[in-house]
Amino acid sequence: MVENLKVIDTFSTSDHQMIECDVIAKTLVKDVVKVRYCYDCADYEKIKTTLQEISWRNCLRTKM
């Protein structure tokens, strides 16, 4: 809904006029859940060991 509509001055050298108004609207606010990881708590040795156990050549080999 628009309230308090006013026609006011023109733009600089334009023949158009500006308007001023209040826009009344209802909005829905959603809770945003943002996941943040604590990287300094990770077990990097375990990650390194696990990654070394993967056969990367087989995983990355392209099939034609």
Secondary structure, 3 states (H helix, E strand, C coil): CEEEEEEEEECCCCCCEEEEEEECCCCCCCCCCCCCCCHHHCCHHHHHHHHHCCCHHHHHCCCC
